[in-house]
Amino acid sequence: MAVDPIAEGQATTPASAATLHPVVAPSVAWSGTRPAAHGKFLYCAGEKLHVRGVTYGAFAPDADGREYRFHETIERDFERMAAAGFNAVRIPHTMPPVTLLDAAARHGLHVMVGLSAEQYVGHLADPRGAPDVEAIVREKVRSVAGISLPSA
């Protein structure tokens, strides 16, 4: 069984860290509407979306390859992010589990998923032996497709 280093008190944040940045009201929290680009800006639910985001991960995967496995920690972290005025979370390299997406929605956080497609950019110059990048990305997206997230 894996141990959550934060819950076990092994990883700590200095008490002063909470006072480094003022709490600001989130700009356009998750509303159940996907952001859309209009010119050089993002809009969501008819309002300009000022992204205030953080990267969450990458974490060491367990034996089954799961990177995001401590659901209570994710819930607590997202609650704190929202309280600090963040409105977006970037998940690098891996498709997050549905439980992470649900937690983000509960806390009004937009999620930006990095599908690691950039690792295939070299195949643009030399396509011989290239994997089917479109199929790889499509499969990652399908793993969470059709999921109806609750609106905040």
Disulfide bonds with the S-S distance in Angstrom:
none
